[in-house]
Amino acid sequence: PPAAATRPAEIAPAPPPDYCARAPARALSCIAASDTLTVALHNTTIGLAPAVAIDTEHLRATLVARTPGMPVVLDDLSQFVVRVHTGTVRLATSTLAALVEQRFADDDAAIRRLRLSQRGDRIVLDGQFRRRGWVPFHLVGDLTRLDDTHLALTPSRMSVDGQSAMALMRAAHLALADIITLDTPAFTVRGNRIIVDITALLPAPTINLAITHADLDADGLRLVFDDGQDDDRDNGQRRPEVLPARPADSYVLLHGGQLAIGPLHTADPRIQLEAVAPGTKLALSLPGYRRQLAQGTIELMRKPSRATFIARLGAYEAAR
């Protein structure tokens, strides 16, 4: 980024010996070195693709290169896997709608022209299914957790070609699967439910997760994750969270392991990402992070015992 290239390199002076003794015990600059690249997000929006973003309340995950021993390369989202340990995130209704439309944009699919919307705490689907031609349908249902990676959409109302269908289906002992044939990595019809695989629905990078709770409210789909890896089995408590190197209300922290950002390859990095405008929420576009860096600034903190970079990123919209 220009901010890094136009300023002369500076060697930070040796930190005071008591810096980490006075800093919070889990401050980013003072935690022990690790072979694992860990990311912590707080009050941040992560863009995965155009019109597809995840709003995170908090999240802790590890980034693992698919080839053992290689660094995680942020420029190649297919090169690494995100293993989510704990977190609470939200997918806005607009994001869910964009994901559904992208999956059913092909007219050769079993369902086409599928549109998702929300009515109160229920999901609404409108589209066409193939049955000796294309037949329009309208479906309203509840979206609930099925297991660690799947949600289930259970219809409470449905019409086919403008005619109410639920009573007729019950009388004829027909299930939804008898009317709509659908079996894709992200969506499958089983019995009277549409099964949604969240890991297959989201674009790259691959995300491994364990859903413990899911609910739909006015702001969209809220998901809670917990794979049990953050439990300290010695004392039965949660491992303490890593804290930012300096106070911030919205941030991404990267530390440990090996990370390649553009031409820069770092071992055991300590990086704190913030929004370029102080006091505003950070929105990070994974496909466009380089442009965001170029629009922002990079600062090397002088005091920590381990070199810590503070990167303020430019606007998310401009980097989409």
C-alpha positions as CSV (number, residue, x, y, z in Angstrom):
1,P,0.0,0.0,0.0
2,P,1.2,3.6,-0.6
3,A,1.1,4.3,3.1
4,A,3.7,1.7,3.6
5,A,5.8,2.3,0.5
6,T,6.2,6.1,0.8
7,R,7.4,6.3,4.3
8,P,11.1,5.5,5.3
9,A,11.5,2.4,7.2
10,E,12.1,2.9,10.9
11,I,13.6,0.5,13.5
12,A,11.6,0.7,16.7
13,P,13.6,1.3,19.8
14,A,13.9,-1.5,22.3
15,P,10.7,-1.6,24.4
16,P,10.8,-0.9,28.1
17,P,11.4,-4.1,30.0
18,D,8.2,-3.7,32.0
19,Y,5.9,-3.0,29.1
20,C,4.1,-6.3,29.1
21,A,4.2,-6.4,32.9
22,R,2.0,-3.3,32.9
23,A,-0.1,-4.2,29.8
24,P,-3.2,-6.5,30.0
25,A,-2.1,-10.1,30.3
26,R,-3.7,-11.1,27.0
27,A,-2.8,-8.0,25.0
28,L,-2.0,-8.8,21.4
29,S,1.6,-7.6,21.7
30,C,2.3,-9.6,24.8
31,I,0.9,-13.1,24.2
32,A,3.2,-16.0,23.7
33,A,4.3,-17.0,20.2
34,S,2.3,-19.7,18.5
35,D,2.5,-22.0,15.4
36,T,-1.2,-21.5,14.8
37,L,-2.6,-18.4,12.9
38,T,-5.5,-17.2,15.0
39,V,-8.0,-14.5,14.1
40,A,-10.3,-12.6,16.6
41,L,-13.1,-10.4,15.4
42,H,-15.2,-7.9,17.4
43,N,-18.1,-5.8,16.1
44,T,-16.9,-6.2,12.5
45,T,-18.5,-6.8,9.1
46,I,-16.7,-9.3,6.8
47,G,-17.4,-9.2,3.1
48,L,-17.1,-12.5,1.3
49,A,-18.4,-11.5,-2.1
50,P,-20.6,-8.8,-3.7
51,A,-23.8,-8.4,-1.6
52,V,-22.6,-11.2,0.8
53,A,-21.4,-10.1,4.2
54,I,-21.3,-11.5,7.7
55,D,-21.8,-9.2,10.7
56,T,-19.8,-10.5,13.7
57,E,-20.5,-9.6,17.3
58,H,-17.5,-11.6,18.2
59,L,-15.7,-14.6,16.7
60,R,-12.5,-16.6,17.3
61,A,-11.1,-18.9,14.6
62,T,-7.9,-20.4,13.3
63,L,-6.8,-20.1,9.7
64,V,-5.2,-23.2,8.3
65,A,-3.4,-23.6,5.0
66,R,-4.5,-26.6,3.0
67,T,-0.9,-27.5,2.3
68,P,0.9,-28.3,5.7
69,G,3.8,-26.0,6.4
70,M,2.7,-23.3,4.0
71,P,1.7,-19.8,5.1
72,V,-1.9,-18.7,4.9
73,V,-2.2,-16.6,1.7
74,L,-4.9,-14.0,2.0
75,D,-4.8,-13.3,-1.8
76,D,-6.1,-16.9,-2.4
77,L,-9.3,-17.6,-0.5
78,S,-9.3,-21.2,-1.7
79,Q,-5.9,-21.8,-0.2
80,F,-6.9,-22.0,3.4
81,V,-9.7,-23.1,5.7
82,V,-11.3,-21.1,8.5
83,R,-12.0,-23.2,11.6
84,V,-14.4,-21.3,13.8
85,H,-14.2,-22.0,17.5
86,T,-16.6,-19.6,19.1
87,G,-18.6,-16.7,17.9
88,T,-21.9,-14.9,17.3
89,V,-22.7,-13.6,13.8
90,R,-25.6,-12.4,11.8
91,L,-26.5,-12.8,8.1
92,A,-28.8,-10.0,7.0
93,T,-31.9,-11.0,5.0
94,S,-30.3,-9.2,2.0
95,T,-27.3,-11.5,2.3
96,L,-29.4,-14.6,2.5
97,A,-31.4,-13.5,-0.5
98,A,-28.2,-12.9,-2.5
99,L,-26.8,-16.3,-1.6
100,V,-30.1,-18.0,-2.6
101,E,-30.3,-16.1,-5.9
102,Q,-26.7,-17.0,-6.8
103,R,-27.3,-20.7,-6.1
104,F,-30.4,-20.9,-8.3
105,A,-29.5,-18.5,-11.1
106,D,-29.2,-21.3,-13.7
107,D,-32.4,-22.2,-15.6
108,D,-31.2,-25.8,-15.8
109,A,-31.6,-26.2,-12.0
110,A,-34.6,-28.1,-10.5
111,I,-35.7,-24.7,-9.1
112,R,-35.3,-21.4,-10.8
113,R,-35.9,-17.7,-10.2
114,L,-35.9,-18.3,-6.4
115,R,-36.3,-15.2,-4.3
116,L,-36.0,-15.1,-0.5
117,S,-37.5,-12.5,1.7
118,Q,-38.6,-12.2,5.3
119,R,-41.9,-11.7,7.0
120,G,-41.6,-11.2,10.7
121,D,-39.7,-14.1,12.1
122,R,-40.3,-16.4,9.1
123,I,-38.7,-17.0,5.7
124,V,-40.6,-16.5,2.5
125,L,-39.5,-18.3,-0.8
126,D,-41.0,-17.5,-4.2
127,G,-39.9,-19.4,-7.3
128,Q,-40.6,-22.0,-9.9
129,F,-40.0,-25.8,-9.7
130,R,-39.9,-28.2,-12.6
131,R,-42.9,-30.4,-13.1
132,R,-43.8,-31.0,-16.8
133,G,-42.8,-27.4,-17.3
134,W,-42.2,-24.6,-14.7
135,V,-44.7,-24.3,-11.9
136,P,-44.7,-21.2,-9.6
137,F,-44.8,-21.7,-5.9
138,H,-44.9,-19.5,-2.7
139,L,-43.7,-20.9,0.6
140,V,-43.6,-19.4,4.2
141,G,-41.8,-21.3,6.9
142,D,-39.7,-21.4,10.1
143,L,-35.9,-21.6,9.9
144,T,-34.3,-23.6,12.8
145,R,-31.1,-25.3,13.7
146,L,-30.9,-29.0,12.6
147,D,-27.4,-29.9,13.6
148,D,-23.8,-28.4,13.7
149,T,-23.8,-27.4,10.0
150,H,-27.4,-27.6,8.9
151,L,-30.6,-25.5,9.2
152,A,-34.1,-26.7,8.4
153,L,-36.8,-24.6,6.7
154,T,-40.2,-26.1,7.6
155,P,-43.2,-24.7,5.7
156,S,-46.3,-23.5,7.5
157,R,-48.0,-22.2,4.4
158,M,-47.5,-23.1,0.7
159,S,-49.3,-22.4,-2.5
160,V,-48.6,-23.9,-5.9
161,D,-49.7,-22.1,-9.1
162,G,-51.7,-19.7,-7.0
163,Q,-53.6,-22.5,-5.2
164,S,-53.3,-23.3,-1.5
165,A,-51.4,-26.6,-1.2
166,M,-50.9,-27.6,2.4
167,A,-54.4,-29.0,3.1
168,L,-54.3,-31.0,-0.2
169,M,-50.8,-32.3,0.6
170,R,-52.0,-33.6,4.0
171,A,-55.1,-35.2,2.6
172,A,-53.2,-36.9,-0.2
173,H,-50.3,-37.9,2.2
174,L,-47.8,-36.0,0.1
175,A,-44.6,-34.5,1.5
176,L,-42.8,-31.5,0.1
177,A,-40.2,-33.9,-1.4
178,D,-43.0,-35.5,-3.4
179,I,-43.6,-32.2,-5.1
180,I,-40.2,-30.6,-5.3
181,T,-37.1,-32.6,-6.2
182,L,-34.0,-30.8,-4.9
183,D,-30.6,-32.2,-4.0
184,T,-27.6,-29.9,-4.2
185,P,-24.6,-29.3,-1.8
186,A,-26.4,-26.3,-0.2
187,F,-30.1,-27.3,-0.4
188,T,-31.9,-30.6,-0.1
189,V,-35.6,-31.4,0.3
190,R,-36.2,-34.2,2.8
191,G,-39.7,-35.1,3.8
192,N,-41.5,-31.8,4.6
193,R,-38.3,-29.7,5.1
194,I,-35.7,-27.9,3.1
195,I,-32.3,-28.6,4.6
196,V,-29.7,-25.9,4.2
197,D,-26.0,-26.6,4.6
198,I,-24.5,-23.3,5.8
199,T,-20.9,-24.4,5.0
200,A,-21.9,-25.2,1.4
201,L,-24.0,-22.0,1.1
202,L,-21.2,-19.5,1.9
203,P,-18.6,-18.6,-0.7
204,A,-14.8,-19.1,-0.2
205,P,-13.0,-19.5,2.0
206,T,-14.2,-22.8,3.3
207,I,-15.5,-22.4,6.8
208,N,-15.7,-25.2,9.4
209,L,-18.1,-24.5,12.2
210,A,-20.5,-25.9,14.8
211,I,-23.8,-24.1,15.1
212,T,-25.2,-24.3,18.6
213,H,-28.1,-21.8,18.2
214,A,-30.0,-20.2,15.3
215,D,-32.8,-17.7,15.3
216,L,-34.4,-15.3,12.9
217,D,-35.3,-11.7,14.0
218,A,-36.0,-8.4,12.3
219,D,-32.2,-8.0,11.5
220,G,-31.8,-11.4,9.8
221,L,-30.4,-14.8,10.8
222,R,-28.4,-14.9,14.0
223,L,-26.0,-17.9,14.5
224,V,-24.0,-18.9,17.5
225,F,-20.9,-21.1,17.1
226,D,-19.0,-23.3,19.6
227,D,-16.8,-26.3,18.7
228,G,-15.7,-26.8,22.3
229,Q,-12.0,-26.0,21.5
230,D,-12.0,-22.8,23.7
231,D,-12.9,-24.8,26.8
232,D,-10.0,-25.0,29.3
233,R,-10.4,-28.6,30.5
234,D,-8.0,-28.0,33.5
235,N,-10.2,-25.6,35.2
236,G,-13.5,-25.9,33.4
237,Q,-13.5,-22.3,32.2
238,R,-13.2,-20.5,28.8
239,R,-9.7,-19.5,27.6
240,P,-9.3,-15.8,28.0
241,E,-9.8,-13.7,24.9
242,V,-6.8,-11.9,23.2
243,L,-7.2,-8.1,23.7
244,P,-6.4,-5.5,21.1
245,A,-2.9,-3.9,21.3
246,R,-4.7,-0.6,22.0
247,P,-8.3,0.1,22.9
248,A,-10.8,-0.3,20.0
249,D,-14.6,-1.0,19.7
250,S,-14.3,-2.6,16.3
251,Y,-11.3,-4.7,15.2
252,V,-9.8,-7.8,13.7
253,L,-6.7,-9.3,15.4
254,L,-4.3,-11.7,13.6
255,H,-1.5,-13.5,15.5
256,G,0.7,-16.6,15.4
257,G,1.5,-19.0,12.6
258,Q,2.5,-17.8,9.2
259,L,0.7,-15.3,7.1
260,A,1.3,-13.9,3.5
261,I,-0.2,-10.5,2.8
262,G,0.7,-9.6,-0.8
263,P,4.5,-9.9,-1.1
264,L,5.0,-9.8,2.6
265,H,5.5,-13.2,4.4
266,T,5.4,-12.9,8.2
267,A,6.0,-15.5,11.0
268,D,4.1,-15.0,14.3
269,P,2.5,-11.8,13.1
270,R,0.8,-9.3,15.4
271,I,-1.7,-7.3,13.3
272,Q,-4.6,-5.2,14.4
273,L,-7.1,-4.0,11.8
274,E,-9.3,-1.0,12.4
275,A,-11.5,1.3,10.3
276,V,-9.6,4.4,8.9
277,A,-12.2,6.7,10.5
278,P,-11.8,6.6,14.3
279,G,-14.8,5.4,16.2
280,T,-16.5,3.7,13.2
281,K,-17.2,0.1,12.6
282,L,-14.7,-1.9,10.6
283,A,-15.9,-3.5,7.4
284,L,-13.3,-5.8,5.8
285,S,-13.7,-7.2,2.3
286,L,-11.7,-10.4,2.0
287,P,-11.5,-10.2,-1.9
288,G,-10.7,-6.5,-1.8
289,Y,-8.6,-6.1,1.3
290,R,-5.5,-4.9,-0.7
291,R,-7.5,-1.9,-2.0
292,Q,-8.7,-1.1,1.5
293,L,-5.1,-1.2,2.7
294,A,-4.0,1.1,0.0
295,Q,-6.7,3.6,1.0
296,G,-5.6,3.5,4.7
297,T,-2.5,3.7,6.8
298,I,-0.2,1.2,8.5
299,E,1.6,2.0,11.8
300,L,4.2,0.1,13.7
301,M,3.8,0.4,17.5
302,R,7.0,1.3,19.1
303,K,6.5,0.0,22.6
304,P,5.4,-3.7,22.5
305,S,8.0,-6.4,23.1
306,R,6.9,-8.0,19.7
307,A,6.4,-5.8,16.6
308,T,2.7,-5.0,16.3
309,F,1.1,-3.4,13.3
310,I,-2.0,-1.2,13.4
311,A,-3.6,-1.1,9.9
312,R,-6.5,1.3,9.3
313,L,-8.5,0.2,6.3
314,G,-10.3,2.3,3.8
315,A,-14.0,2.1,3.1
316,Y,-15.5,-1.4,2.4
317,E,-17.9,-0.1,-0.3
318,A,-15.0,1.2,-2.4
319,A,-13.2,-2.1,-2.2
320,R,-16.1,-4.4,-3.2
